[in-house]
């Protein structure tokens, strides 16, 4: 049975949002990596860039499998899979914020 098109389109918008988030995280990681070495502590700046780009890769890599599993559940009219990405990105963004705060404090 075909699911309600509104749910399919909402699932697609969520997929595209994950891709947009991945692009933003990647751009942020590249921007942090491009900051001159004398502005922030180099190893901490690199760690922040690596965390951002890693989160970007996870978001992009997991977006389609998540979309597909939700689409299957919608078509089968079964329960939706749990949001496995939510804790990864919640804690990942929190780690980015802590690293950024440390960079700011060390540069002051």
TORFIGU-207848 format. One record per residue (C-alpha): x, y, z; residue in one letter. Coordinates in steps of 0.05 Angstrom, whole numbers. Layout:
BEGIN
<atom u="X" v="Y" w="Z" rogu="A"/>
...
***
This chain:
BEGIN
<atom u="0" v="0" w="0" rogu="X"/>
<atom u="24" v="69" w="-17" rogu="X"/>
<atom u="35" v="114" w="44" rogu="X"/>
<atom u="4" v="183" w="48" rogu="X"/>
<atom u="45" v="227" w="2" rogu="X"/>
<atom u="53" v="279" w="57" rogu="X"/>
<atom u="92" v="228" w="99" rogu="X"/>
<atom u="136" v="209" w="40" rogu="X"/>
<atom u="150" v="282" w="25" rogu="X"/>
<atom u="164" v="296" w="99" rogu="X"/>
<atom u="213" v="237" w="99" rogu="X"/>
<atom u="246" v="265" w="37" rogu="X"/>
<atom u="252" v="335" w="68" rogu="X"/>
<atom u="285" v="303" w="129" rogu="X"/>
<atom u="334" v="266" w="84" rogu="X"/>
<atom u="352" v="331" w="48" rogu="X"/>
<atom u="360" v="366" w="115" rogu="X"/>
<atom u="410" v="313" w="137" rogu="X"/>
<atom u="449" v="327" w="73" rogu="X"/>
<atom u="446" v="402" w="85" rogu="X"/>
<atom u="471" v="390" w="156" rogu="X"/>
<atom u="528" v="347" w="129" rogu="X"/>
<atom u="548" v="402" w="81" rogu="X"/>
<atom u="547" v="455" w="136" rogu="X"/>
<atom u="588" v="411" w="183" rogu="X"/>
<atom u="638" v="398" w="127" rogu="X"/>
<atom u="644" v="472" w="112" rogu="X"/>
<atom u="653" v="487" w="185" rogu="X"/>
<atom u="708" v="435" w="191" rogu="X"/>
<atom u="744" v="462" w="130" rogu="X"/>
<atom u="737" v="533" w="157" rogu="X"/>
<atom u="767" v="514" w="224" rogu="X"/>
<atom u="824" v="476" w="190" rogu="X"/>
<atom u="839" v="537" w="147" rogu="X"/>
<atom u="848" v="584" w="206" rogu="X"/>
<atom u="921" v="604" w="211" rogu="X"/>
<atom u="962" v="563" w="259" rogu="X"/>
<atom u="980" v="623" w="302" rogu="X"/>
<atom u="907" v="640" w="317" rogu="X"/>
<atom u="888" v="578" w="358" rogu="X"/>
<atom u="925" v="520" w="390" rogu="X"/>
<atom u="941" v="478" w="328" rogu="X"/>
<atom u="926" v="409" w="355" rogu="X"/>
<atom u="859" v="432" w="385" rogu="X"/>
<atom u="840" v="467" w="321" rogu="X"/>
<atom u="855" v="403" w="283" rogu="X"/>
<atom u="814" v="362" w="332" rogu="X"/>
<atom u="755" v="408" w="323" rogu="X"/>
<atom u="761" v="405" w="247" rogu="X"/>
<atom u="765" v="329" w="250" rogu="X"/>
<atom u="703" v="323" w="294" rogu="X"/>
<atom u="664" v="369" w="248" rogu="X"/>
<atom u="684" v="332" w="184" rogu="X"/>
<atom u="671" v="264" w="218" rogu="X"/>
<atom u="601" v="286" w="238" rogu="X"/>
<atom u="592" v="310" w="166" rogu="X"/>
<atom u="611" v="242" w="138" rogu="X"/>
<atom u="565" v="207" w="188" rogu="X"/>
<atom u="506" v="252" w="170" rogu="X"/>
<atom u="516" v="243" w="96" rogu="X"/>
<atom u="530" v="168" w="101" rogu="X"/>
<atom u="471" v="153" w="145" rogu="X"/>
<atom u="419" v="198" w="112" rogu="X"/>
<atom u="399" v="151" w="56" rogu="X"/>
<atom u="395" v="87" w="98" rogu="X"/>
<atom u="352" v="125" w="148" rogu="X"/>
<atom u="307" v="151" w="92" rogu="X"/>
<atom u="301" v="81" w="63" rogu="X"/>
<atom u="284" v="47" w="129" rogu="X"/>
<atom u="230" v="99" w="144" rogu="X"/>
<atom u="202" v="92" w="74" rogu="X"/>
<atom u="198" v="17" w="83" rogu="X"/>
<atom u="163" v="25" w="149" rogu="X"/>
<atom u="114" v="74" w="119" rogu="X"/>
<atom u="98" v="27" w="62" rogu="X"/>
<atom u="90" v="-33" w="108" rogu="X"/>
<atom u="51" v="8" w="159" rogu="X"/>
<atom u="97" v="-14" w="215" rogu="X"/>
<atom u="130" v="24" w="271" rogu="X"/>
<atom u="183" v="74" w="250" rogu="X"/>
<atom u="255" v="56" w="268" rogu="X"/>
<atom u="284" v="93" w="328" rogu="X"/>
<atom u="325" v="155" w="314" rogu="X"/>
<atom u="395" v="124" w="320" rogu="X"/>
<atom u="429" v="187" w="293" rogu="X"/>
<atom u="400" v="234" w="346" rogu="X"/>
<atom u="446" v="216" w="403" rogu="X"/>
<atom u="507" v="215" w="357" rogu="X"/>
<atom u="494" v="285" w="333" rogu="X"/>
<atom u="470" v="311" w="400" rogu="X"/>
<atom u="535" v="289" w="434" rogu="X"/>
<atom u="576" v="306" w="372" rogu="X"/>
<atom u="552" v="378" w="370" rogu="X"/>
<atom u="562" v="383" w="445" rogu="X"/>
<atom u="634" v="360" w="436" rogu="X"/>
<atom u="644" v="412" w="381" rogu="X"/>
<atom u="617" v="466" w="427" rogu="X"/>
<atom u="664" v="445" w="483" rogu="X"/>
<atom u="724" v="444" w="437" rogu="X"/>
<atom u="705" v="511" w="408" rogu="X"/>
<atom u="698" v="540" w="478" rogu="X"/>
<atom u="767" v="514" w="497" rogu="X"/>
<atom u="796" v="544" w="434" rogu="X"/>
<atom u="764" v="611" w="450" rogu="X"/>
<atom u="788" v="610" w="522" rogu="X"/>
<atom u="859" v="591" w="503" rogu="X"/>
<atom u="863" v="646" w="451" rogu="X"/>
<atom u="840" v="700" w="500" rogu="X"/>
***
